[in-house]
Amino acid sequence: MITRADKEQEIKVITDKFSKAKGAFIVDFKGIKVEQVTSLRKKLNAADSEMKVVRNTLAKRAFKDHPAIDTAFANSMKGTNAIVFSYGEVNATAKALADFAKDVEILQIKTGVMDGEALDSNKIKFLATLPGKDQLRAQLLATFLASGSALARCLKAYGEKLGGGASTEAAPQA
């Protein structure tokens, strides 16, 4: 049996995890095999996330310290739930959950929260389709480089058209 001190400690742990997390999701994992849960935890670990199985009553008490989370999650805490805390990129966590839910159809992503805003299942699916931060940076750099390299090619072609192309041969010495 869990003592009152154990419950208070668990509430404190959940509250601390919400304070550190950039986003969180509620998932229903009822009926998933132990090997599948282990596989999901490994995928979430790679996405800088963590899944914690919590008692609904303790989670609801932990929500009281975070009003945005309380409004987003209060109605979803029914049945067998786990909270997935996202400490890194929230879209990477959403992508890991969505990919796993495709393979294991039993997993239900109930709701989520990111930056204090509640996410329904449609928003979570959209979030899962977004590229990661590194991919967005690469696309931005490619956009910046494309205009500069196009300008360089244009200037080179114009210079060659005028006959002022640089020769690669060394000038003869006298």
N, C-alpha and C positions, 0 to 999 in steps of 0.2 A: 504494500500500500504506500502511496506517495504521501509524505508528510507535508505540512503547510510550508515548512522551510524549503523543501524541494520544489514545491509549486512556485514559490516566490523567486527562487533561483532560476527556474525555467522561464518565467515571465521576464525576468531581467535579461536573460540570454536572448530571447526573441526580440525584446525592445532594442537591445544593442545591435543586433543584426539589421533591424529596420533602419537604425540610425546610420549605419555604414553603407547600406545598399543604395544603389542608384535606381533600382526598380525591383519589383517583386511580383510573383505570380502564384495563384492558387491552383493546384492541380488535384484531381481525384484519381488516385492510383489503385482503387479497389479492383481486385482480380488480376493484377500484374504479378508475374512470377518474380522470385527473388533475383534470379539471374538478370532479368530484364531491368529491375530497379537498379542493380549494380551497374549495368551497362549505361543506364540513364545518368546515374551519378558521375560516371567517368566522362560522359559527353559534357555534362554541365561543368565539371571541374575544368575541362579544357576551355570552356567559355568563361572562366573566372566567375563561376556561380556555385551555389550550394543548395541542396534540397534538404529540408528538415521536416520530418513528420512531427506534427504537433497535435495536442489535444485542443479541440475547438474552444472549450471554455477558457483555457489558459491563453490561447491566441487572442480571443476577444478582449481579455483583460490587458494584454500587451498592446492592442490597437488603441487603447484609450490615450496613450502618450503620443500618438500620431493621428491627428484628426482626419487627414486626407486618406490615410490607409483605412481608418475606421469606417468612413463613409463608402469607400470602394469595396471593402471586403466583408462588411458585417452580414450581408445577406447571403454570401457564398459559403459561409462556414457551416455547412450541413454535410453529414456523411463522413467518409474517410478522406481526409485532406492532408496535403503536404504543401509547405510554402517553399517556393524556389526564390532565393535571394540572388540578385544580380549585382555583383560588385564592379564589374567591368562594363562592357558595351551591352546595353539592354537588348538591342536587336540581335546580338549573337546568342543570348540566352533564349530569346523568343524563337530564333531559327533552330536551335538545338531541340527545344521542346516540340516545335511543329514537325521537324523531321522525325523525331522519335514517335510522335503521335501518328504519323503516316504509317510507320512500321508496326506499331503496337496500337491498334485502334481502340483498345480499352481505355487508354490514358485520355482523360478529358482536361483540357485547359479551361478552367472556369472563368477566371478574371485576372486582371493584373493592374498594376499601378506603376507609373513612371513620372517622375518630376511632380508628384502630387496629383496627377490626373489619372482617373480611372480608365482602364482599357477593357473593352468588351472583346469577345472572340474575334470579331471582324478586324478590329484595330490591331490585335495581336498577330493575326495572320498577315496583315499588311506590314507590320513592323518586321516580321520574319523575312519578308521579301526584300527589304532594304539592304544595300551593300554595307559592309563593315567600314569602320573608320579608315583603315589602311587603304582599302579599295577606293574610297572617296578621295583620299589624298592623292592617290595615283592618277585618278581621273582629272582632278584639278590641275596637277602638274602637267599632265599631257595637254590639257587645254591651253595652259600658259605657253608651253613650248611650241605648240602647233603654229601659233601666230608668228612667233619669232623666227622659226625655221622657214615658214612660208615667205616671210619678208626677205630672209637671207637668200633663198632660192630665186626670188623675183629680182633682187638687186644683181645677183650673179648673172642671170640670164640677160638682163638689160645691159650689163657691162660687156658681155660677150657679143651682144648684138651691135654695140657701138664699135667693136673691134678693140676694145681695151682690155681684153682678157689677159691675165697674168701668165707669162710663160714660165715653164718649170726648168728650162735650160739655163745654165749659168752663162753670164755674158763673157765673151772672150777677153782675155787680159792682154794688154799691149806690151 
